[in-house]
Amino acid sequence: MREKLSLATARRVALAAQGFAEPRPGSSLTRRHFNKVLHRLGQFQIDSVSVAVRAHYMPLFSRLGPYPMALLESAATPKQRLLFEYWAHEASFLPIDAWPLWQWQMRRAERGESIYTGLAKFGRERGDLIAEMQRRVATDGPLAASDIEGQRGQGGWWGWSDAKTALEWLFWAGRITARERKPSFERIYDLPDRVIPQAVRDLPVPDEEEAHRQLTRMAASALGVATAGDLRDYFRLPAPNYKDRLAELVEAGHLLPVKVEGWSQPTYLSLDARFPRRVEARALLSPFDPLVWERSRAERLFDFRYRIEIYTPAEKRIYGYYVLPFLLGERIVARVDLKADRAGSVLRVQSAHAEPLAPPETPAELMAELKLMAEWLGLERVEIAGAGDLAPALAAVG
């Protein structure tokens, strides 16, 4: 183990921890590869934006290359049940055996803690409706919110009906869970006893402090080397007393304090960390990929300043609506704003921008990855719109 890391070494450690130091399996891809990525990352963040492809599908593509999406979809259904849904980093698919590690948050949510203010307030004021929704799921389930008539609230919670808000309160509290998703991506709710396998529900449930320690160890393994803030953010663990959990893990020998070149924050190395001599990755990354979702970490590791501009007015956007970073080797060298035009069978590059140190081979490598993504999405071709400083070279390669 090492006590000081250069920034280049820290990058390689982080990339290896995230699965980018291994070659893609190609035609030999199996469920074993899926399971390896799932347990390496610990979660797939869910996002409903489908302008290119929904975010939870992308981490597997980024690491494995083209894979059948049914591999992920079936894992979150009653037939296989390798995943369950809950709020981790954000709304996420989580490994089914992690169910006991989230009971602490469900209990907090039930008490009105560790939950969005508006939802907690709803829980205090609408216990009658919450009880009625739980009864409906128990007697009539599985149910989606659209299956239940509900009066729209004043302004609503994210525009939800009162029935939907009650269901989401129950979901946070673990009284109901997601059975699966409709083709429209709407969540279908059911009781945990009818969703979570008995063997999983029978697993020991750690107390809150132990759950935080285990989740921190999982985060450290997924990140390789990380600041205290990176570790806590990975599963959005509570800030109070978190330093105590880190100290306990250091004392037990599960984390090693290190210094990383240019980093001022307390930093820790996972005992699972690998130190490849070089990383030869090539991947498009979702805005919600764990390699880049913590924007300050992306800046520290890659000197890459990244902000998602979905909610920025079009005229004020710098790079585009749905921008994916492009990882090449050990650096993020470009970013592209993508749109899947399914009717026209086109993956449209609405803009392409190079990073300052992008190597000469960037256009060719990026186009190869775009074609691979288009093939994976069942699209016939890639089109370059012409916006951005990298677009002309990209179009020339294509």
Backbone hydrogen bonds, N-H to C=O, Kabsch-Sander energy under -0.5 kcal/mol:
donor,donor_aa,acceptor,acceptor_aa,energy
5,L,259,K,-3.0
10,A,6,S,-2.4
11,R,7,L,-2.3
12,R,8,A,-2.0
13,V,9,T,-2.7
14,A,10,A,-2.5
15,L,11,R,-2.7
16,A,12,R,-2.5
17,A,13,V,-2.3
18,Q,14,A,-1.5
19,G,16,A,-1.4
20,F,15,L,-2.8
22,E,19,G,-0.5
26,G,64,L,-0.6
28,S,25,P,-1.7
29,L,26,G,-1.5
33,H,30,T,-0.9
34,F,30,T,-1.3
35,N,31,R,-2.9
36,K,32,R,-2.0
37,V,33,H,-2.1
38,L,34,F,-2.6
39,H,35,N,-2.5
40,R,36,K,-1.7
41,L,37,V,-2.7
42,G,38,L,-2.9
44,F,93,F,-2.1
46,I,91,A,-3.3
57,Y,54,R,-1.9
58,M,54,R,-0.6
58,M,55,A,-1.0
61,F,57,Y,-1.2
62,S,58,M,-3.2
63,R,59,P,-1.4
64,L,60,L,-3.2
65,G,61,F,-2.2
71,L,68,P,-2.4
72,L,69,M,-1.0
73,E,69,M,-2.5
74,S,70,A,-2.7
75,A,71,L,-0.6
76,A,72,L,-0.6
76,A,73,E,-1.2
77,T,74,S,-1.5
80,Q,74,S,-0.6
80,Q,77,T,-0.9
81,R,74,S,-0.6
81,R,77,T,-2.4
82,L,75,A,-2.2
83,L,75,A,-2.1
84,F,94,L,-2.0
86,Y,92,S,-2.1
88,A,86,Y,-0.8
88,A,90,E,-3.0
92,S,86,Y,-2.7
93,F,44,F,-2.6
94,L,84,F,-3.0
96,I,82,L,-2.4
98,A,95,P,-2.4
99,W,96,I,-1.7
101,L,98,A,-1.1
102,W,99,W,-1.5
103,Q,100,P,-1.2
106,M,102,W,-1.7
107,R,103,Q,-2.4
108,R,104,W,-2.0
109,A,105,Q,-2.7
110,E,106,M,-2.2
111,R,107,R,-1.4
112,G,109,A,-1.4
113,E,108,R,-3.3
120,A,116,Y,-2.7
121,K,117,T,-2.5
122,F,118,G,-2.0
123,G,119,L,-2.1
124,R,120,A,-1.7
125,E,121,K,-2.0
126,R,122,F,-2.7
130,I,126,R,-2.3
131,A,127,G,-2.4
132,E,128,D,-1.9
133,M,129,L,-2.7
134,Q,130,I,-2.3
135,R,131,A,-2.1
136,R,132,E,-2.3
137,V,133,M,-2.3
138,A,134,Q,-2.4
139,T,135,R,-2.5
140,D,136,R,-3.1
141,G,136,R,-0.6
141,G,137,V,-1.7
143,L,189,Y,-2.1
145,A,187,R,-0.6
147,D,144,A,-1.6
148,I,145,A,-1.7
153,G,160,W,-0.8
155,G,153,G,-1.1
158,W,156,G,-0.8
159,G,155,G,-0.7
160,W,157,W,-1.3
162,D,151,Q,-2.4
165,T,161,S,-2.3
166,A,162,D,-2.3
167,L,163,A,-2.2
168,E,164,K,-2.4
169,W,165,T,-2.2
170,L,166,A,-2.2
171,F,167,L,-2.1
172,W,168,E,-2.5
173,A,169,W,-2.1
174,G,171,F,-1.2
175,R,170,L,-1.9
176,I,170,L,-1.3
177,T,190,D,-3.0
179,R,177,T,-0.6
179,R,188,I,-3.3
180,E,188,I,-0.9
182,K,186,E,-3.0
185,F,182,K,-2.5
188,I,180,E,-2.6
189,Y,143,L,-3.7
189,Y,187,R,-0.5
190,D,177,T,-2.3
194,R,191,L,-1.8
195,V,192,P,-1.4
196,I,192,P,-2.6
200,V,197,P,-0.8
201,R,197,P,-2.3
202,D,198,Q,-1.7
203,L,200,V,-1.4
211,A,207,D,-2.7
212,H,208,E,-2.2
213,R,209,E,-1.9
214,Q,210,E,-2.6
215,L,211,A,-2.7
216,T,212,H,-2.1
217,R,213,R,-2.2
218,M,214,Q,-2.1
219,A,215,L,-2.3
220,A,216,T,-2.7
221,S,217,R,-2.2
222,A,218,M,-2.1
223,L,219,A,-2.0
224,G,220,A,-2.6
225,V,223,L,-1.9
226,A,268,Y,-2.4
228,A,266,P,-1.7
231,L,227,T,-2.3
232,R,228,A,-2.3
233,D,229,G,-2.3
234,Y,230,D,-1.5
235,F,231,L,-0.7
236,R,233,D,-0.6
237,L,232,R,-2.4
242,Y,239,A,-2.3
245,R,241,N,-1.3
246,L,242,Y,-2.0
247,A,243,K,-2.4
248,E,244,D,-2.2
249,L,245,R,-2.0
250,V,246,L,-2.3
251,E,247,A,-2.6
252,A,248,E,-2.0
253,G,250,V,-1.3
254,H,249,L,-2.6
255,L,249,L,-1.1
256,L,269,L,-2.0
258,V,267,T,-2.3
259,K,3,E,-2.3
261,E,5,L,-2.5
263,W,260,V,-2.5
267,T,258,V,-0.7
268,Y,226,A,-3.1
269,L,256,L,-2.6
270,S,224,G,-2.8
271,L,254,H,-0.9
273,A,270,S,-1.5
281,A,329,G,-0.9
283,A,327,L,-2.4
285,L,325,P,-2.5
289,D,286,S,-1.8
292,V,289,D,-2.0
293,W,289,D,-1.8
295,R,293,W,-1.0
297,R,294,E,-0.7
298,A,294,E,-1.9
299,E,295,R,-1.8
300,R,296,S,-2.3
301,L,297,R,-3.0
302,F,298,A,-2.4
303,D,299,E,-1.6
304,F,298,A,-0.9
305,R,303,D,-0.5
306,Y,304,F,-0.6
312,T,309,E,-1.4
316,K,313,P,-2.3
317,R,313,P,-0.7
317,R,314,A,-1.1
324,L,336,V,-3.2
326,F,334,A,-2.9
327,L,283,A,-3.3
327,L,325,P,-0.5
328,L,331,R,-3.0
329,G,281,A,-3.6
331,R,328,L,-1.9
333,V,326,F,-2.2
333,V,331,R,-0.7
334,A,326,F,-1.0
335,R,353,H,-2.3
336,V,324,L,-2.2
337,D,351,S,-2.3
338,L,322,Y,-1.9
338,L,336,V,-0.7
339,K,348,R,-1.9
340,A,51,V,-3.2
341,D,339,K,-0.9
341,D,346,V,-3.0
342,R,340,A,-1.3
345,S,341,D,-0.7
346,V,341,D,-2.5
347,L,381,R,-2.6
348,R,339,K,-3.2
348,R,346,V,-0.8
349,V,347,L,-0.5
349,V,383,E,-3.4
350,Q,337,D,-2.8
350,Q,348,R,-0.9
351,S,337,D,-0.9
352,A,387,A,-2.0
353,H,335,R,-2.7
355,E,333,V,-3.1
358,A,355,E,-2.0
362,T,359,P,-2.0
365,E,361,E,-2.4
366,L,362,T,-2.9
367,M,363,P,-2.5
368,A,364,A,-2.0
369,E,365,E,-1.8
370,L,366,L,-2.5
371,K,367,M,-2.4
372,L,368,A,-1.8
373,M,369,E,-2.3
374,A,370,L,-2.6
375,E,371,K,-2.3
376,W,372,L,-2.2
377,L,373,M,-2.2
378,G,375,E,-1.3
379,L,374,A,-3.2
380,E,345,S,-1.3
381,R,345,S,-1.3
383,E,347,L,-2.1
385,A,349,V,-3.1
385,A,383,E,-0.5
390,L,352,A,-2.2
391,A,352,A,-0.9
391,A,388,G,-0.9
394,L,390,L,-2.2
395,A,391,A,-2.9
396,A,392,P,-2.1
397,V,393,A,-1.8
398,G,394,L,-2.1
